[in-house]
Amino acid sequence: MAQAKIITPGATIGILGGGQLGRMTALAAAQLGYKTHIFCSAADEPALDVTAHRTLAQFDDVDALRQFAQSVDVVTLEWENVPAVALETVAKYAPLHPGASVMAIAQDRQKEKDFARSVGIGTTRYKIVQSAAELAEALKKIPAPAFLKTTRMGYDGKGQIKITPDMDAEQAWAEFGNPLGILEARVDFACEVSVIVARNAQGDMAAYPVVENRHKNQILDETHAPAAIDAEISAEAVATARHMAAQLGVIGLLAVELFVLREPNGEGQSVLLNEIAPRPHNSGHWTMDACAVSQFEQLVRAVCGLPLGSTEPHSAAVMKNLIGNDALQWQQYLSDRSACLHLYGKRDVRDGRKMGHVNSLKGPWPRAD
C-alpha cells in the first residue's frame, strides 16, 4: 500500500456539520495543534464556539463548498446525512474522509443492509415497500410486530413507526406518511451494543471495546462500558465491526450498532447488524474520560494519517446523555467526584434535545482472567 500523506499539526481540518460532534472533534483537533473550519447552515451551532474558521451556507451552495474545501487540508464530517452534492463538490478540492462512496451506503438503510449481507454480516430481515398494498404483502413474510422506517434520514427514533398486530397495512401506511419505506423484522435481542472502529489510509485499524446501549423514548439514554456480555460474543462483535470497516474502506471512524441475540441464529451468528454511522458516535462519548485517546482524537489521527492511538480503557464508565431539562442539573454532576461533565453550549433547552452528557467513572477497567 502506498504511503499515505501525513497532515501535520498546524494544518486546518474542515468539518461538515456544526453540532456537538463537530464541537468535540474541533476541541480534540486543537489539543493536537490543528485548526478547524466548520461548514454549517445555522449561526447558533455549538461547534462554532470552538473553531478558528467558519462558513455559514447551505449544503447545496456549490461556490461556498468549493471555497471551504480550498481553504483546508482535509475534510471530515460529523453528520452522515450530508447531501451527495456537498460530498462530491468538496472531494474535488480536498481529501474527504470518509469518502462519498461510504456515505452513500451509510445514508440508505437498504444499501447498508444489502452491503452488510454481501460481505457476510447478518442483519434483520427486511423488505422495501412503496405502497399500502406492498406493505400488506411484505407483512405476510415479516409479520407484526415489525418496524416500518424511512430508507434515509432517520435517527433517534425519527422516521419510523412500530406496526403492531392490531394494525392493518392501510392504517400503518397512512401513519407512516412516506412514499418509500423499509419493513424490518422485530428482533428478540438480549441487549443492544456498539463498537467503534478507527481506520486510517494505511489500513491500520483500532477498535474500542464493546459497550451496551440503553435507550429511553428511542433516544440513547446510557452507555455502559464494558458491555456485560460473554467474551466470545464480545469478540464476535468486534470482529464484525472491523470486517465492516475494512470492507467499506472507511478512513476515519465507523460506529457499528448490533443486536445481541438470545440464541445464535441459523448461521451461528450471535450478533446482527442494526445500523452503522461513519462518524463519531454518541455511544463513544465515554472514551473522552475513560481512555487515553478519545474517539474524537482518534478521528483526527485517522483522517490526518497519524498513528492510531490506544483504545485500551483505564476505567469502566457509564455515559449518560443529558436530554432537555436534564442539563439543568449540572451543579449536581459537578459535585460528584466520579462524574465528568460535558455541556454542548446549546442555547435553547427543548424536550428530546441532547444538551450534554456526563461520564461517571466506575473504577479500574476489568481485566480478563
Beta strands, then each sheet from edge to edge (+ up, - down):
strand 1: 12-16
strand 2: 35-40
strand 3: 53-56
strand 4: 74-77
strand 5: 126-129
strand 6: 146-149
strand 7: 160-163
strand 8: 181-185
strand 9: 189-199
strand 10: 205-207
strand 11: 211-216
strand 12: 219-225
strand 13: 252-261
strand 14: 271-277
strand 15: 315-323
strand 16: 339-343
strand 17: 354-364
sheet 1: 3+ 2+ 1+ 4+
sheet 2: 5+ 8- 6+ 7-
sheet 3: 10+ 9- 11+ 12- 15+ 17- 16+
sheet 4: 10+ 9- 13+ 14-
end
